[in-house]
Amino acid sequence: MMATPNQENQTVQYPGLNVKIEEKLMVLQLNAPKRKNALTPSMYAGITSALQEAEKSPHISIVAITGTGDFYSSGNDFGVLLGKVSDLSSTEADAQKGLTMVQNFVDTLIDFPKPIVAVLNGPAVGIAVTTLALMDAVYASEKVWLHTPFTQLGLCPEGCSSLTFPRIMGSLKASEVLLFGQKMTAVEAEKTGLITKVFPAAEAEAIIWSKLKEISQLPSKSMIHGKQLCRNIDRELLHKVNAAECAKLAECQNSEETMEAMLRWFTRRSKL
């Protein structure tokens, strides 16, 4: 369990995740730059644990998620999953365990009562993109790009994006992004409403973190009440969508089509 944040400027480390507390701001920094901050079970567990601590702590008013190095996050770490593609000992239970982990993570984001902000220091892929729509603000450097290659991997949308993306950017643009895997630049994503604000690369870090520290000093209970009023109407629906998406992902993961698509995807990437 994380230490109680009763002092300023604390840092706690989980596998692949650093948790920093700066006054009333908690920063969750994905810290696996060699893997482009690809999300592993231990990282999911660390994020979930830190959010639970932030929810209980009267000292934390806002949480920010960012990455280490050149990437925000390359999405789920498929390294283990790819190894299982040819492993006859792997079972549907193995796949379901991973999906349950993802579903619980998304449920935690849906229920988190305090403001949570994504700070995109670099590109984001897959679930690192879809969960942006569950944030209360998304700030990005102009060098950022977003990619959701679900269909190329034989998978389907996750992170409640099948609901949130059409709402935010319209059904046609959402289809281009979620079904056809069209990349978006940060500026394009800002125009669609998925990113709150894009900043020049040279100035982004200084401007964003200064802004977040300022926001963290706002009355905490007022922000919580405001978020409840904005979000509670959709909370039950978001949980249903999350469960439905994970059910469809389970169908995909157990299909031969998906196994072949993943092998093609990673074989091609290994040759680059």
C-alpha positions in Angstrom: 0.0 0.0 0.0 1.2 3.5 -0.8 2.4 5.7 2.0 -0.1 8.3 3.3 0.5 11.5 1.4 0.8 13.9 4.4 4.0 15.4 3.2 4.9 17.3 0.0 7.0 15.9 -2.9 6.8 12.2 -2.1 7.7 9.5 -4.6 6.5 5.9 -4.5 7.6 3.3 -7.0 5.6 0.3 -8.4 6.9 -1.9 -11.2 6.8 0.3 -14.3 5.1 3.2 -12.5 6.3 6.1 -10.4 3.8 7.9 -8.2 4.8 11.4 -7.2 2.9 13.6 -4.8 3.5 17.4 -5.2 1.3 19.2 -2.7 -2.3 18.4 -3.8 -1.3 16.9 -7.1 -0.7 13.2 -7.6 1.3 12.3 -10.7 1.2 8.7 -12.1 4.2 8.4 -14.4 4.4 5.3 -16.6 8.0 4.3 -16.3 8.9 1.6 -18.9 10.5 3.6 -21.6 12.3 0.7 -23.2 8.8 -0.8 -23.9 7.3 2.6 -24.8 5.4 2.4 -21.6 3.4 -0.6 -22.7 1.0 -1.5 -20.0 1.6 -4.7 -18.0 -0.5 -6.4 -15.3 1.8 -5.0 -12.6 1.4 -1.5 -14.1 -2.4 -1.8 -14.2 -2.3 -3.0 -10.5 -0.1 0.0 -9.6 -2.3 2.6 -11.3 -5.4 1.1 -9.7 -3.9 1.0 -6.2 -2.6 4.6 -6.5 -6.1 5.8 -7.7 -7.7 4.1 -4.7 -5.2 5.8 -2.4 -5.9 9.2 -4.1 -9.6 8.7 -3.7 -9.3 8.2 0.0 -6.7 10.9 0.7 -8.0 14.3 1.8 -4.7 15.7 0.8 -5.0 14.9 -3.0 -7.3 17.0 -5.1 -6.3 16.0 -8.6 -4.4 13.2 -10.4 -2.4 13.4 -13.6 -1.1 10.5 -15.7 1.9 10.9 -18.0 4.7 8.8 -19.5 8.5 8.6 -19.3 10.6 9.1 -22.4 9.3 9.6 -25.9 5.9 7.8 -25.5 2.9 8.4 -23.3 2.0 4.7 -23.8 2.0 2.1 -26.6 -1.1 0.5 -25.1 -1.3 -3.1 -23.8 1.9 -5.1 -23.7 1.2 -7.9 -26.2 4.7 -9.5 -25.7 3.4 -12.2 -23.4 0.2 -12.6 -25.4 2.1 -13.0 -28.6 4.2 -15.7 -27.0 0.9 -17.5 -26.1 -0.2 -17.5 -29.7 1.8 -20.6 -30.4 1.6 -22.0 -26.9 -0.8 -24.8 -26.8 -0.9 -24.8 -23.0 -2.5 -21.3 -22.9 -6.2 -21.4 -22.2 -9.3 -19.3 -22.5 -8.9 -18.7 -18.7 -5.5 -17.0 -19.4 -7.1 -14.6 -21.9 -10.1 -13.9 -19.6 -7.8 -13.0 -16.7 -6.2 -10.3 -18.8 -9.6 -9.0 -19.9 -10.8 -8.9 -16.3 -7.7 -6.8 -15.4 -8.5 -4.4 -18.2 -12.2 -4.2 -17.4 -11.4 -3.5 -13.7 -8.9 -0.8 -14.7 -11.5 1.0 -16.9 -14.2 0.6 -14.2 -11.8 2.3 -11.8 -11.4 5.3 -14.2 -15.2 5.5 -14.6 -15.8 5.6 -10.8 -12.8 7.9 -9.9 -14.5 10.9 -8.1 -11.7 13.4 -8.4 -10.5 15.2 -11.5 -8.0 13.1 -13.5 -5.9 14.5 -16.4 -3.8 12.9 -19.1 -0.6 14.7 -19.9 0.5 13.3 -23.3 4.3 13.7 -23.5 4.4 11.6 -26.7 2.4 9.2 -28.9 -0.4 7.0 -27.5 -1.7 3.7 -28.8 -4.7 1.5 -28.1 -6.2 1.7 -24.6 -3.9 4.6 -23.9 -6.0 6.5 -26.5 -9.5 5.1 -25.8 -9.3 5.9 -22.1 -8.6 9.6 -22.8 -12.3 10.1 -23.2 -12.7 9.1 -19.6 -10.4 11.8 -18.4 -11.5 15.2 -17.2 -8.9 17.0 -19.4 -6.2 15.9 -21.9 -3.2 18.2 -22.5 -0.6 17.3 -25.2 2.6 18.3 -26.9 2.2 19.1 -30.6 4.5 16.1 -31.4 1.9 13.7 -30.1 0.0 11.3 -32.4 -2.8 8.8 -31.5 -3.4 5.3 -33.0 -6.0 2.6 -32.3 -5.0 -0.3 -34.6 -7.7 -2.7 -33.2 -8.8 -4.1 -36.5 -5.3 -4.6 -37.7 -4.8 -6.8 -34.6 -8.1 -8.6 -35.0 -9.5 -6.9 -31.9 -12.3 -4.4 -31.3 -12.7 -1.1 -29.4 -12.1 -0.9 -25.7 -12.1 1.6 -22.9 -15.7 2.6 -23.5 -14.6 4.1 -26.8 -17.5 2.5 -28.7 -19.7 5.0 -26.8 -17.5 7.9 -26.1 -15.8 8.4 -29.5 -19.0 8.7 -31.6 -20.3 11.1 -29.0 -17.2 13.2 -29.0 -16.2 13.2 -32.7 -19.3 11.9 -34.5 -19.9 8.5 -35.8 -18.1 8.8 -39.2 -14.8 10.1 -37.7 -15.1 7.5 -34.9 -15.4 4.7 -37.4 -12.4 5.9 -39.3 -10.4 5.9 -36.0 -11.7 2.8 -34.3 -12.6 0.5 -37.3 -10.0 1.6 -39.9 -7.1 2.5 -37.6 -6.6 6.0 -38.9 -3.9 7.8 -37.0 -4.6 11.3 -35.6 -2.2 14.1 -34.9 -2.6 16.0 -31.6 -4.0 19.0 -33.6 -6.5 16.8 -35.3 -7.5 15.2 -32.0 -7.9 18.7 -30.5 -10.3 19.6 -33.3 -12.4 16.5 -32.7 -12.6 17.2 -29.0 -10.6 14.3 -27.7 -7.7 16.5 -26.6 -8.4 19.6 -24.5 -5.4 21.7 -25.5 -2.2 21.2 -27.6 0.9 23.2 -26.7 4.2 23.8 -28.6 6.6 21.0 -27.9 9.3 23.3 -26.4 6.9 24.8 -24.0 4.4 22.1 -23.3 6.0 20.6 -20.1 6.4 23.9 -18.3 3.0 25.2 -19.2 1.0 22.1 -18.5 2.6 21.3 -15.1 2.3 24.8 -14.0 -1.4 24.8 -15.0 -2.0 21.5 -13.1 -0.4 22.8 -9.9 -2.6 25.8 -10.1 -5.7 23.7 -10.7 -4.8 21.4 -7.8 -5.2 24.4 -5.4 -8.9 24.9 -6.3 -11.5 23.8 -3.7 -11.4 20.0 -3.8 -15.0 19.3 -2.7 -16.3 21.7 -5.3 -14.4 19.9 -8.1 -15.8 16.5 -6.8 -19.4 17.8 -6.8 -18.9 19.3 -10.2 -17.6 16.1 -11.6 -20.4 14.1 -10.1 -23.0 16.4 -11.7 -21.2 16.1 -15.1 -20.5 12.3 -15.0 -23.0 10.5 -12.8 -25.7 10.4 -15.4 -23.6 8.2 -17.7 -21.8 6.1 -15.0 -24.1 3.0 -15.2 -24.1 3.1 -19.0 -20.3 3.3 -19.2 -20.0 0.3 -17.0 -22.3 -1.6 -19.3 -20.4 -0.5 -22.3 -17.1 -1.6 -20.7 -18.5 -5.0 -19.9 -19.9 -5.4 -23.5 -16.6 -4.4 -25.1 -14.7 -6.9 -22.9 -17.1 -9.6 -23.9 -16.5 -8.9 -27.6 -12.8 -8.8 -26.9 -13.0 -12.3 -25.4 -14.7 -13.5 -28.6 -11.9 -12.0 -30.7 -9.0 -13.3 -28.5 -10.2 -16.8 -28.9 -10.5 -16.7 -32.7 -8.0 -17.9 -35.3 -8.5 -14.7 -37.2 -7.1 -12.7 -34.3 -4.1 -15.0 -33.7 -3.2 -14.7 -37.4 -3.7 -10.9 -37.4 -1.4 -10.5 -34.4 1.3 -12.7 -35.8 1.2 -10.6 -39.0 1.3 -7.3 -37.1 4.2 -8.2 -34.9 6.2 -10.0 -37.6 5.9 -6.9 -39.8 6.9 -4.6 -36.9 9.9 -6.8 -36.0 11.3 -6.2 -39.5 11.1 -2.4 -39.3 
